[in-house]
Amino acid sequence: MTARRAPLRRTAALLLLAAAFQAAPAQAQPQARPQAQVKASNSPKPVITWGASADHLGDGVADRSYRLIVHTSVAGGDLRIRLSNAFGDRPLTFDNVHAGVQRAGAALVPGSNRRLTFGGERSVTIPAGAVAYSDPLAGKVPAATNLVVSIHSPDAAGPATGHGMAMQTSYATQGDHTGEEGATAWTDSIGSWYYLDAVDVRPSAGIGAVVTLGDSITDGWASTSDLNRRWPDYLARRLQRAGTAVKGVANEGISGNKVLADGAGQSALNRLQRDVLSQPGVRTVFLFEGVNDIKAHSGVTAQDLIAAYRAIIDRAHAAGKCVVGATVGPFKGWGEWDPAAEAVRQEVNQFIRSSGELDAVTDFDHILRSPYDQERMLPFLDGGDHLHPNDKGMAAMADAVDLKSLDCAK
């Protein structure tokens, strides 16, 4: 009976969301005020329900549509999306944007696809280096929903902005097919999210979010694609079941990312404001990054990394956020491992565990390492390359997080 209830609950949630999306008229009545102008001083504030770090994704293609599949964490109403032209070198126009619910593949639940507007208009032009939020969309979005955001740009060119390693299949096509709920036109499968970097909702009052700042382990490499088995996904599922005020989870990991140096995305220091502190409803920054700085053998010392951690902690505290730090996991067996890198990792982890400068600590090193060789990952949790955990390792990491630590007072 338990096995049958889960799909039934999911189907019911999708139908409820489709009904909610249909509840508001496609065009506002003349006497109605735009929702953005309605003042509700006691209404809950927006909280991020999904996020992905922006990076440079090749060149944009004119008259291209993207159907992007993203998985929500916290439930709420008044859905908004954030489109990013952070890495563009010219203004970028989106003339048709819709949001709906995934049925299967590129197909949507019938009746769920709704147009999004920007300042009351269906079209928005985003300057180079900027972002744009949509107007709130009436209707409730359940937690753990596969939301579908379909966007079309008539003039995309120059550097494109997006997130390269989505671990999620999305879709693309030439021409504007954003308003269609069927999958026929969406012939190109893609593994990246283009231009979309955040989704937020208005949950119950008092609800907040945690943002996980990290590298490929946080980004989900070695987890199973299309099943939301990154460790922040497992964490989101734990939070939904828990009696905690933190429910939203935004995954701001970038594969290959470093704390100190730009390369695979801007460094954690350089992207902290855009990817983390600017997101609505964030209570806590979960900092789990540093292995790429260590294994690159670029001359980075433990003291260099510790100084960078302190800068992130200080900036987050100044913004009123808590900071939970995680120890750097074992990676012996990875091609770049050597005793010198291991010595740096151990010194960095000693700071994380014992400095007292973080609001809380999660010891991922302790969770992931083998009891027989503590410089190496436990084989049961190893994704195969001795650096990235598999699905079981991702779940073990999420289980190690003290949920109460994500809601410390600042």
Number of C-alpha atoms within 10 A of each C-alpha: 5 6 7 8 10 11 11 11 11 14 14 12 17 24 17 17 22 23 16 18 24 16 11 13 10 11 7 12 9 7 6 8 10 14 14 13 7 9 8 7 7 7 11 16 17 25 31 30 35 24 29 23 26 30 24 20 18 13 13 19 16 16 16 18 25 30 30 26 26 28 21 26 29 31 23 21 20 18 25 25 24 17 24 26 29 22 19 23 14 15 16 23 18 20 17 22 28 21 26 27 28 24 19 11 15 24 18 22 19 17 16 25 25 24 19 25 20 18 15 14 12 15 16 21 16 18 17 16 14 15 17 17 17 20 20 22 23 18 20 20 31 21 19 20 20 21 24 25 25 28 26 26 24 17 16 20 18 17 20 24 26 25 26 23 17 23 21 18 18 25 22 23 18 16 15 20 24 25 16 16 21 17 16 10 17 21 12 13 15 17 17 20 27 28 25 26 25 25 27 30 30 26 26 17 12 10 21 27 28 31 28 26 26 26 26 20 25 23 28 28 23 22 23 14 15 15 11 18 22 28 26 27 24 18 25 25 17 17 22 18 9 13 11 15 19 26 27 30 27 32 26 27 29 29 20 18 25 25 27 20 17 15 10 15 22 20 19 28 17 15 19 18 15 13 23 24 20 11 23 19 23 25 28 29 25 23 23 22 27 25 26 19 23 26 21 13 14 10 10 16 18 21 13 14 22 17 13 17 25 13 13 21 22 16 16 20 17 11 14 15 22 25 27 26 26 22 25 21 28 28 27 21 15 15 11 13 19 14 10 11 21 18 14 19 26 18 15 22 22 12 17 23 17 10 9 10 17 21 18 20 21 22 18 22 22 17 20 26 21 17 12 9 11 16 21 21 30 19 15 13 22 22 19 15 15 20 23 24 30 26 22 15 26 27 20 19 25 21 15 14 19 13 18 14 17 26 22 15 11 12
